Amino acid sequence: MKLNIAIKTDKETYQPGEMAKVTITTTDREGKPIDTRLSVAIVDEALTYLYDIIKEPIPYYYNKVLSSVNNYTNMKLLYQTLRVFVAGGEK
């Protein structure tokens, strides 16, 4: 069975965040309306350009951010200094 699909939008282009009104009409070979189940995906055109620059843009923008806490101390130096002082020695 051949299925004719016509897609019509209320505007030629949309700005980010704008609502899009999409009308989809499906007809059979003779032009009679036919009940169908369809799926539609709308993608920002800018994302298609990213695929040329960044081959995997999704991990690029949603990568894990590592964090760490470093602890630095001079306790070893302080201990050696106190040991010399308590022992009554001089350097």
ChimeraX commands (.cxc) that place a marker at each C-alpha (Angstrom):
marker #1 position 0.00,0.00,0.00 radius 0.5
marker #1 position 1.36,3.38,-0.98 radius 0.5
marker #1 position 0.88,6.10,1.61 radius 0.5
marker #1 position 0.96,9.81,0.74 radius 0.5
marker #1 position 2.10,12.05,3.59 radius 0.5
marker #1 position 1.70,15.84,3.51 radius 0.5
marker #1 position 3.30,17.93,6.24 radius 0.5
marker #1 position 2.33,21.58,6.72 radius 0.5
marker #1 position 3.59,24.05,9.34 radius 0.5
marker #1 position 2.12,27.38,10.32 radius 0.5
marker #1 position 5.46,29.15,9.69 radius 0.5
marker #1 position 8.50,28.71,7.44 radius 0.5
marker #1 position 11.04,28.99,10.29 radius 0.5
marker #1 position 10.92,29.14,14.08 radius 0.5
marker #1 position 13.01,30.80,16.76 radius 0.5
marker #1 position 14.31,28.76,19.72 radius 0.5
marker #1 position 11.53,28.13,22.22 radius 0.5
marker #1 position 8.69,28.92,19.82 radius 0.5
marker #1 position 5.79,26.50,19.55 radius 0.5
marker #1 position 5.38,24.85,16.16 radius 0.5
marker #1 position 2.00,23.88,14.76 radius 0.5
marker #1 position 2.38,20.92,12.43 radius 0.5
marker #1 position -0.46,19.43,10.40 radius 0.5
marker #1 position 0.09,15.98,8.92 radius 0.5
marker #1 position -2.31,14.58,6.36 radius 0.5
marker #1 position -2.14,10.99,5.16 radius 0.5
marker #1 position -3.98,9.68,2.14 radius 0.5
marker #1 position -4.04,6.51,0.13 radius 0.5
marker #1 position -3.22,6.18,-3.57 radius 0.5
marker #1 position -6.59,7.59,-4.55 radius 0.5
marker #1 position -6.28,10.62,-2.25 radius 0.5
marker #1 position -8.71,9.33,0.37 radius 0.5
marker #1 position -7.79,10.07,3.99 radius 0.5
marker #1 position -6.33,7.12,5.82 radius 0.5
marker #1 position -5.86,6.61,9.57 radius 0.5
marker #1 position -2.18,6.24,10.47 radius 0.5
marker #1 position 0.19,6.37,13.41 radius 0.5
marker #1 position 3.25,8.55,12.77 radius 0.5
marker #1 position 6.19,9.91,14.70 radius 0.5
marker #1 position 7.72,13.33,14.12 radius 0.5
marker #1 position 11.08,14.64,15.32 radius 0.5
marker #1 position 12.09,18.29,15.10 radius 0.5
marker #1 position 15.78,19.18,15.36 radius 0.5
marker #1 position 17.45,22.57,15.65 radius 0.5
marker #1 position 19.42,23.10,12.44 radius 0.5
marker #1 position 22.40,24.34,14.47 radius 0.5
marker #1 position 22.82,20.83,15.88 radius 0.5
marker #1 position 23.32,19.42,12.40 radius 0.5
marker #1 position 26.29,21.76,11.90 radius 0.5
marker #1 position 27.83,20.53,15.16 radius 0.5
marker #1 position 28.04,17.01,13.77 radius 0.5
marker #1 position 30.49,18.30,11.16 radius 0.5
marker #1 position 32.65,19.99,13.81 radius 0.5
marker #1 position 32.22,17.65,16.78 radius 0.5
marker #1 position 31.61,14.07,15.69 radius 0.5
marker #1 position 29.86,13.19,18.98 radius 0.5
marker #1 position 28.21,16.41,20.28 radius 0.5
marker #1 position 25.97,14.80,22.91 radius 0.5
marker #1 position 28.84,13.53,25.13 radius 0.5
marker #1 position 30.64,16.83,24.45 radius 0.5
marker #1 position 27.84,18.83,26.10 radius 0.5
marker #1 position 26.76,16.26,28.66 radius 0.5
marker #1 position 30.11,14.91,29.80 radius 0.5
marker #1 position 30.92,14.06,33.37 radius 0.5
marker #1 position 32.60,16.81,35.33 radius 0.5
marker #1 position 35.17,15.43,37.70 radius 0.5
marker #1 position 35.79,17.09,41.01 radius 0.5
marker #1 position 38.40,16.46,43.62 radius 0.5
marker #1 position 39.54,17.76,46.96 radius 0.5
marker #1 position 43.25,17.98,47.59 radius 0.5
marker #1 position 44.73,18.39,51.01 radius 0.5
marker #1 position 48.20,19.82,51.40 radius 0.5
marker #1 position 49.98,20.06,54.69 radius 0.5
marker #1 position 53.35,20.99,56.07 radius 0.5
marker #1 position 52.92,18.75,59.14 radius 0.5
marker #1 position 56.03,16.71,58.29 radius 0.5
marker #1 position 58.17,19.83,58.24 radius 0.5
marker #1 position 56.52,21.12,61.43 radius 0.5
marker #1 position 57.11,17.77,63.17 radius 0.5
marker #1 position 60.80,17.75,62.26 radius 0.5
marker #1 position 61.21,21.33,63.50 radius 0.5
marker #1 position 59.47,20.60,66.81 radius 0.5
marker #1 position 61.52,17.43,67.32 radius 0.5
marker #1 position 64.75,19.41,67.00 radius 0.5
marker #1 position 63.43,22.13,69.34 radius 0.5
marker #1 position 62.23,19.69,72.01 radius 0.5
marker #1 position 65.48,17.69,71.87 radius 0.5
marker #1 position 67.39,20.90,72.46 radius 0.5
marker #1 position 69.30,20.54,69.27 radius 0.5
marker #1 position 70.23,23.20,66.79 radius 0.5
marker #1 position 70.39,23.19,63.06 radius 0.5
marker link #1:1,2 radius 0.2
marker link #1:2,3 radius 0.2
marker link #1:3,4 radius 0.2
marker link #1:4,5 radius 0.2
marker link #1:5,6 radius 0.2
marker link #1:6,7 radius 0.2
marker link #1:7,8 radius 0.2
marker link #1:8,9 radius 0.2
marker link #1:9,10 radius 0.2
marker link #1:10,11 radius 0.2
marker link #1:11,12 radius 0.2
marker link #1:12,13 radius 0.2
marker link #1:13,14 radius 0.2
marker link #1:14,15 radius 0.2
marker link #1:15,16 radius 0.2
marker link #1:16,17 radius 0.2
marker link #1:17,18 radius 0.2
marker link #1:18,19 radius 0.2
marker link #1:19,20 radius 0.2
marker link #1:20,21 radius 0.2
marker link #1:21,22 radius 0.2
marker link #1:22,23 radius 0.2
marker link #1:23,24 radius 0.2
marker link #1:24,25 radius 0.2
marker link #1:25,26 radius 0.2
marker link #1:26,27 radius 0.2
marker link #1:27,28 radius 0.2
marker link #1:28,29 radius 0.2
marker link #1:29,30 radius 0.2
marker link #1:30,31 radius 0.2
marker link #1:31,32 radius 0.2
marker link #1:32,33 radius 0.2
marker link #1:33,34 radius 0.2
marker link #1:34,35 radius 0.2
marker link #1:35,36 radius 0.2
marker link #1:36,37 radius 0.2
marker link #1:37,38 radius 0.2
marker link #1:38,39 radius 0.2
marker link #1:39,40 radius 0.2
marker link #1:40,41 radius 0.2
marker link #1:41,42 radius 0.2
marker link #1:42,43 radius 0.2
marker link #1:43,44 radius 0.2
marker link #1:44,45 radius 0.2
marker link #1:45,46 radius 0.2
marker link #1:46,47 radius 0.2
marker link #1:47,48 radius 0.2
marker link #1:48,49 radius 0.2
marker link #1:49,50 radius 0.2
marker link #1:50,51 radius 0.2
marker link #1:51,52 radius 0.2
marker link #1:52,53 radius 0.2
marker link #1:53,54 radius 0.2
marker link #1:54,55 radius 0.2
marker link #1:55,56 radius 0.2
marker link #1:56,57 radius 0.2
marker link #1:57,58 radius 0.2
marker link #1:58,59 radius 0.2
marker link #1:59,60 radius 0.2
marker link #1:60,61 radius 0.2
marker link #1:61,62 radius 0.2
marker link #1:62,63 radius 0.2
marker link #1:63,64 radius 0.2
marker link #1:64,65 radius 0.2
marker link #1:65,66 radius 0.2
marker link #1:66,67 radius 0.2
marker link #1:67,68 radius 0.2
marker link #1:68,69 radius 0.2
marker link #1:69,70 radius 0.2
marker link #1:70,71 radius 0.2
marker link #1:71,72 radius 0.2
marker link #1:72,73 radius 0.2
marker link #1:73,74 radius 0.2
marker link #1:74,75 radius 0.2
marker link #1:75,76 radius 0.2
marker link #1:76,77 radius 0.2
marker link #1:77,78 radius 0.2
marker link #1:78,79 radius 0.2
marker link #1:79,80 radius 0.2
marker link #1:80,81 radius 0.2
marker link #1:81,82 radius 0.2
marker link #1:82,83 radius 0.2
marker link #1:83,84 radius 0.2
marker link #1:84,85 radius 0.2
marker link #1:85,86 radius 0.2
marker link #1:86,87 radius 0.2
marker link #1:87,88 radius 0.2
marker link #1:88,89 radius 0.2
marker link #1:89,90 radius 0.2
marker link #1:90,91 radius 0.2
view
